[in-house]
Amino acid sequence: MQSPESRPEQNGLDKHEVPRLARTLFWVGLGIGVAAVGATLAYVALRIAASQRREDPTTQRIQELIDEANSLLKALDEQRNSA
């Protein structure tokens, strides 16, 4: 039977490659985590900005005029079709 020191690694990685692989995976994971946090913060900031946007009185008045014009056009169209 061979001693553990003389046995070849079964997974094909030597003792110097394992720490390097661990470091690489750590930095990749950290980068993905930072990107995910950044994307989440951007999403939350946009949602907050969109929810805080209030309509001003001019916008409301314009919408009321558009609605009134649409109802008048509908009434006029109904009068033409009934005549």
Contact map, one row per residue, 1 for C-alpha under 8 A:
11100000000000000000000000000000000000000000000000000000000000000000000000000000000
11110110000000000000000000000000000000000000000000000000000000000000000000000000000
11111110000000000000000000000000000000000000000000000000000000000000000000000000000
01111110000000000000000000000000000000000000000000000000000000000000000000000000000
00111110000000000000000000000000000000000000000000000000000000000000000000000000000
01111111000000000000000000000000000000000000000000000000000000000000000000000000000
01111111100000000000000000000000000000000000000000000000000000000000000000000000000
00000111110100000000000000000000000000000000000000000000000000000000000000000000000
00000011111111000000000000000000000000000000000000000000000000000000000000000000000
00000001111110000000000000000000000000000000000000000000000000000000000000000000000
00000000111110000000000000000000000000000000000000000000000000000000000000000000000
00000001111111000000000000000000000000000000000000000000000000000000000000000000000
00000000111111111100000000000000000000000000000000000000000000000000000000000000000
00000000100111111100000000000000000000000000000000000000000000000000000000000000000
00000000000011111110000000000000000000000000000000000000000000000000000000000000000
00000000000011111111000000000000000000000000000000000000000000000000000000000000000
00000000000011111111100000000000000000000000000000000000000000000000000000000000000
00000000000011111111110000000000000000000000000000000000000000000000000000000000000
00000000000000111111111000000000000000000000000000000000000000000000000000000000000
00000000000000011111111100000000000000000000000000000000000000000000000000000000000
00000000000000001111111110000000000000000000000000000000000000000000000000000000000
00000000000000000111111111000000000000000000000000000000000000000000000000000000000
00000000000000000011111111100000000000000000000000000000000000000000000000000000000
00000000000000000001111111110000000000000000000000000000000000000000000000000000000
00000000000000000000111111111000000000000000000000000000000000000000000000000000000
00000000000000000000011111111100000000000000000000000000000000000000000000000000000
00000000000000000000001111111110000000000000000000000000000000000000000000000000000
00000000000000000000000111111111000000000000000000000000000000000000000000000000000
00000000000000000000000011111111100000000000000000000000000000000000000000000000000
00000000000000000000000001111111110000000000000000000000000000000000000000000000000
00000000000000000000000000111111111000000000000000000000000000000000000000000000000
00000000000000000000000000011111111100000000000000000000000000000000000000000000000
00000000000000000000000000001111111110000000000000000000000000000000000000000000000
00000000000000000000000000000111111111000000000000000000000000000000000000000000000
00000000000000000000000000000011111111100000000000000000000000000000000000000000000
00000000000000000000000000000001111111110000000000000000000000000000000000000000000
00000000000000000000000000000000111111111000000000000000000000000000000000000000000
00000000000000000000000000000000011111111100000000000000000000000000000000000000000
00000000000000000000000000000000001111111110000000000000000000000000000000000000000
00000000000000000000000000000000000111111111000000000000000000000000000000000000000
00000000000000000000000000000000000011111111100000000000000000000000000000000000000
00000000000000000000000000000000000001111111110000000000000000000000000000000000000
00000000000000000000000000000000000000111111111000000000000000000000000000000000000
00000000000000000000000000000000000000011111111100000000000000000000000000000000000
00000000000000000000000000000000000000001111111110000000000000000000000000000000000
00000000000000000000000000000000000000000111111111000000000000000000000000000000000
00000000000000000000000000000000000000000011111111100000000000000000000000000000000
00000000000000000000000000000000000000000001111111110000000000000000000000000000000
00000000000000000000000000000000000000000000111111111000000000000000000000000000000
00000000000000000000000000000000000000000000011111111000000000000000000000000000000
00000000000000000000000000000000000000000000001111111100000000000000000000000000000
00000000000000000000000000000000000000000000000111111100000000000000000000000000000
00000000000000000000000000000000000000000000000011111110000000000000000000000000000
00000000000000000000000000000000000000000000000000111111000000000000000000000000000
00000000000000000000000000000000000000000000000000001111101100000000000000000000000
00000000000000000000000000000000000000000000000000000111111100000000000000000000000
00000000000000000000000000000000000000000000000000000011111110000000000000000000000
00000000000000000000000000000000000000000000000000000001111111000000000000000000000
00000000000000000000000000000000000000000000000000000011111111100000000000000000000
00000000000000000000000000000000000000000000000000000011111111110000000000000000000
00000000000000000000000000000000000000000000000000000000111111111000000000000000000
00000000000000000000000000000000000000000000000000000000011111111100000000000000000
00000000000000000000000000000000000000000000000000000000001111111110000000000000000
00000000000000000000000000000000000000000000000000000000000111111111000000000000000
00000000000000000000000000000000000000000000000000000000000011111111100000000000000
00000000000000000000000000000000000000000000000000000000000001111111110000000000000
00000000000000000000000000000000000000000000000000000000000000111111111000000000000
00000000000000000000000000000000000000000000000000000000000000011111111100000000000
00000000000000000000000000000000000000000000000000000000000000001111111110000000000
00000000000000000000000000000000000000000000000000000000000000000111111111000000000
00000000000000000000000000000000000000000000000000000000000000000011111111100000000
00000000000000000000000000000000000000000000000000000000000000000001111111110000000
00000000000000000000000000000000000000000000000000000000000000000000111111111000000
00000000000000000000000000000000000000000000000000000000000000000000011111111100000
00000000000000000000000000000000000000000000000000000000000000000000001111111110000
00000000000000000000000000000000000000000000000000000000000000000000000111111111000
00000000000000000000000000000000000000000000000000000000000000000000000011111111100
00000000000000000000000000000000000000000000000000000000000000000000000001111111110
00000000000000000000000000000000000000000000000000000000000000000000000000111111111
00000000000000000000000000000000000000000000000000000000000000000000000000011111111
00000000000000000000000000000000000000000000000000000000000000000000000000001111111
00000000000000000000000000000000000000000000000000000000000000000000000000000111111
00000000000000000000000000000000000000000000000000000000000000000000000000000011111
